[in-house]
Amino acid sequence: SQAVTLTSELKGRTVASESAEIRPQVGGIIQQRLFTEGSEVKAGDLLYQIDPASYEAALRQAQATLKSAEASAESARLTSERYAGLVKIEGVSQQEADDARAAWLEAVASVESARAAVTTARINLGYARVTAPVSGRIGLSSVTAGALVSASQSTALATINRLDPLYVDMSQSSAAM
């Protein structure tokens, strides 16, 4: 008996180890495409700039609402404290003091809501900068500057394929094995 070498020729296909479809998370007009199709990009590289004007305005509005809510909360706090002192000497009724405290607590809740709105506006403004989630080779862009994109669109702006490492898919029938 002797060793026999078995050789099989199989058809294979190379496959990226990681693939990421780039989609916008906010809607707007694409101002710039900042990459060359077919080039290598690194995770975090800016790929597209969506017009940020409306998101900057929303952030400023949310910040103004927060300042207004903070001012209202401060006024309500002072009134509540004043009424708490007056209720001890029967200068106001207990009901008025309770209402003032409730108004202060509502104002504090409004401040928290306004802070959340500022955070949301800041996040949306950040999403106007579309960055690469992974490093790899970026393919063709499906949009150009001036195109309108939306957060819920089904078409990817581009696809990034990570080619290091590269996988090879091969198939062999069970009968051949």
TIGUKOL-328217 format. One record per residue: residue in three letters; z, x, y of N, C-alpha, C, O in turn. Coordinates in steps of 0.05 Angstrom, whole numbers, plus 5000, padded with zeros to 4 digits. Last residue first. Example, Ala and Ser with C-alpha at 12.3 -4.5 7.8 and 13.67 -1.06 7.14 Angstrom:
BEGIN
ser514252574955514352734979515752585001516152685023/ala515652644886515652464910515652644934516952854934/
//
This chain:
BEGIN
met496546525286498946685283499646715254501646845247/ala492546165279491746445282494146625279493946855270/ala495545695279494045765255493246065256493346195235/ser497445655330499345715309497945795284499045955268/ser493446005379494045775362495945855340496146085332/gln495546275438494546335412495346105394497646015395/ser495146455506495546245486494246335460492046455459/met498546745561496546765539497146545519499446455517/asp499846925626500046715607497846745586495446765594/val503247415658500647365644501147155623502747195605/tyr506247525723506347435695503447395684501647345699/leu508548035763506347855757506547775728506947955711/pro514348145805512648185782510547975779510647755791/asp509648075851511148295838513848195830515548165848/leu507247665877505747795856507148035844505948185828/arg508547045901509847305897508447425873508447315851/asn504746675945505046745917506347025916505347215927/ile504846145990505546425986506046475956507646325944/thr500445706021501945765997502446065996500646226001/ala500445246077499445486063501245516039503245386035/leu501744716088500344876109499045126096496845206104/ala500444196040501844446048500344586070497844576070/thr500443506048498843746047500443986057501743986078/ser503843086058503643176031502043436028502343576008/gln508743036111505943056102505843176073507543326065/ser513442946138513142816112510242846100509542706082/ala513143186187515143276169514743166141515643286121/ser506443346207508743166206510643266185509843406166/val501843616255503143616229505543436231506543376252/leu495743706287498143546287499243546259497843476240/ala492844306310493044106290495743956292497744086299/gly493044736345492144476356492344246336492044016343/ala491045236300492445166325491244906336488844866336/thr489844956234489345146255491045066280492244856280/val491244896164491244796191490745026210491045256204/ser491545136115490144876116490044756144488744546149/ser490245806103491745616119490145356119487745356123/leu490246146040488846026063490645826077492345696065/gly496146526023493346436019492146326044492946396066/ile500147106023499746836033496746766030495046936036/arg504047455977501347435989500947145997501246955981/gly511047555994508747545976506147525991506047586015/ser517647286000515747506005513447475985513847395962/val519546626021519446846002517447056011515747006028/pro519146296065521646286050521846516029524046586021/ala516846436130516346476102518946466086520846616092/thr517745916180517946186170517446196140517445986126/val516345566236515945556207515845846197514045996204/arg519745316286518845576277518745576247520745576233/ala521944826287519344856300518145126295515745176299/tyr526944876266524844806247522044816260520044816246/gly530044936312529545166295527245126275525745306269/leu530144406329528844606346528144856329526044976332/asn533344196287530544116290528944306308526544356302/ile538144456299536844506273533844426276532144586267/arg539344236349538944526347537544596321535744776321/ala539943706335537843776354537244076352534944156353/thr544543746302542043646292539643726309537543816299/thr548243936340547644096317544944006305543344176298/val548343486375547543756385546643936362544644066363/ala550443106340547743066351546643326362544243386359/ala555543316332553743296309550843266319548943376307/arg557543236383557243506372555343516349553743696346/ala557542676385555742816403555443106393553243216396/ser561542576347558842476342556842626359554642696350/glu565942806373565042916348562142836341560642986330/val566142466418565642756422564642876396562743036396/ser567441986393564842006407564142306412561842376411/ala572642106376570542056356567742086368565942186356/val574942126426574942366410572842346388571442536382/ala574441586441573041796457572942056441570842196443/glu577841356404575041286403573341496418571241576410/leu582641566422581741636396578741576392577341726379/trp582941306473582741606471581741686444580041866442/ala583340776457580940866473580641166472578441266471/ala588240806432585940736416583340826431581440926419/arg591440896477591341096456588841056438587541246430/ala590540426506589840686518589640896496587741066497/asp592840056470589940046477588940306489586740396483/asp598140216472596740236447593640226452592140376439/ala599240096526599540376517597940416490596640616487/glu598539546524596839706542596939996533594840136534/gln602739406488599939346481598039516498596039616488/gln607239536516606639696492603739656484602439836475/ser605939506587606739386561606039576539604339756542/val608839936637606539806624607439696598609439786587/gly613940066650611940046672609339916663607939796679/glu618240166617617139896619615439856643615339636655/ile619240676608620840556630619840276636620440156657/lys615840756566618740816562620440696584622740616580/val610940676586611940466568614940506563616340316557/leu609841136615610440886630611640676611613240506620/gly608441506576610841546593611741296606614141246609/ala603841276556606041326538608641376553610841286544/tyr600641276601601641016592603941056572605840896571/arg599441826603600841696626602141436617604341376624/glu596741896555599242036560600841906582603341876581/ser592341566565594041506542596741646546598841526541/thr590041826609590941546612592941486589594941356594/leu588642316585590542306607591742026611594141996616/arg584942126547587342276538589442256560591742196555/ala580841916579582341736561584941866551586941726548/ser579142396603580142176620581841986603584041906611/glu577242666558579442776574580742566591583142556593/ala573142326541575442366523577842486539580142406535/ser569542376583570842116577573342146560575242006564/ala568242916576569442826601570842556597573042516607/glu565842896526568243056530569742976555572142966556/ala561442576537563442476518566042636521568242526519/ser558642916572559542656581561742546563563742436573/lys557443336537559143386561560243126572562543106580/leu554243056500556743176491558543226515560943166514/thr549842936532551442716520554142816511556242686514/ala547943446541548943286563550643056554552742996566/gln546343586489548443746502549643586526552043596530/ala542343206481544743196464547043356476549343276474/gln538643396519539743126522542343096505544342986514/arg537443896499538743876525540043606529542243586540/leu535043736450537443896450538943876477541343846477/ala530643466469532643316453535243476452537343356453/ala527943886493528843666510531043506495533043426507/glu526644186448528344306469529544086486531844106494/tyr523343826423525843896410527744036429530243996427/ser518943806457520543556453523243616440525143466445/ala517344356455518144226480519843976475521943946487/pro515344666413518144606413519044436436521444376438/asp509844636371510644596399513544506401514244286391/ile510745096318510244826326511244786355513244906362/gln508045666294509845576315508945296322506645246331/tyr508145986230506945786248509045726270511445736265/leu510846446210508146376201506746196221504446236229/leu515246966215514346726228511446676221509746856225/asp518747196157516647236177515846966189515746766175/gly522247066117523247056144521147106165521647046189/ala519547506070521347276074522447286102523447496111/lys513247766090515947806081517547556086516947406105/val506447776067508547686086511247736073511547746049/glu500048046062502748046052504647946074504448036097/ser494147616071495847856076498547826062499247616052/gly491147166068490747366047492547616050492347796034/glu490647066137490346956110489747176090488147356095/thr495447316179492647346171492447246142493947326125/phe499646926223499147106200496147116194494646946203/leu501046516259501746796265501546986240503047176238/arg498246016294498446106267498846416270497146546281/gln501045606345499945856336500145876306502045786294/gln502145056353501345216376499945476366497945556378/ile501344456323501444736317500444886341498144856350/ile505143906345502544046347502944346340504844466351/gly509543556298508643656324505943786323504543776302/gly515443456258512743406266512043516294513843576310/val519043886213518943716236515943666244514243826236/gln518044196170520344016168520643836192522343656193/pro511744346139513444326163515744136158515543946142/arg511144776081510844506093512644496118514744626119/ile508445206036509645196063509044916075506744846078/glu510145315970508345165988509845136015512145046016/ala510945885933512245705952510145575970508545715983/ser512046195871510146075889511545875907513145715898/glu512946745829514146545847512046445866510446605876/ser509547035798512346995788513846785804515746665795/ala502946815787504946915806507746855794508146645783/val499146985731500546775746502746905763504147085754/thr493147105696495347205711496546975728495046805738/arg491546935630491246865658493646965673495946925665/gly487647105572490047095588489447015617487147035626/lys485547065506484847015534487446985549489246845540/leu486147585459487047335470486147305499486047505514/glu484747895401483847875429484547595438483647395427/ser488748265358487847995367486948015396488348145412/thr489548665302488748645329487848365335486248245320/leu493848995259492548735265491948725295493748775311/thr493549535218493849445245492349185249490049165243/val497249655160494749555171495249455199497149305204/ala499950135118500249975142497449895152495550065153/gln499050075047498950225072499150035095498649795093/ser500050174976500050005000500050185025500950415024/
//
